[in-house]
Amino acid sequence: SYRDRVRYFRHWWEDVGPGVAWRLTPSLCRAFEMHLRNRVGRLGTPLTYYTRKLTIRVVRQMLFWALTTG
């Protein structure tokens, strides 16, 4: 679900955000993608390509929404 996809970003950002003054940069977006590659899912296996792609798409939609709504 949407909530599950955003959860991956929220947990990562809770750890990373304070150290970068809450500023998301292109290099941090790439770091998030690498984080997803190394993340283990609920079944104890790495996240699939589809799950990673869908997660990035949902985060992108969330950030676009935030930009357009202020």
C-alpha positions, 0 to 999 in steps of 0.5 A: 500500500501507499503507507508501506511504500512511504514507510521505507522513506520515513524510516531512512529519513529519520536517520539521515535527515538530522545529519543533513539539516533536513535538506534532500539532495540528488545525491541523497536520493541516490543514497536512498535507492542504494538503501533500498537495494540493501534492505531486507523485506518481510520475508528475510530476502532483499526487496525486489526490483518491482518493490524498489521501483514502486517505492521510489515512484510513491516517494516521488509522487509524495515530494511532487505533491509537497512541492505543488501544495506548498 
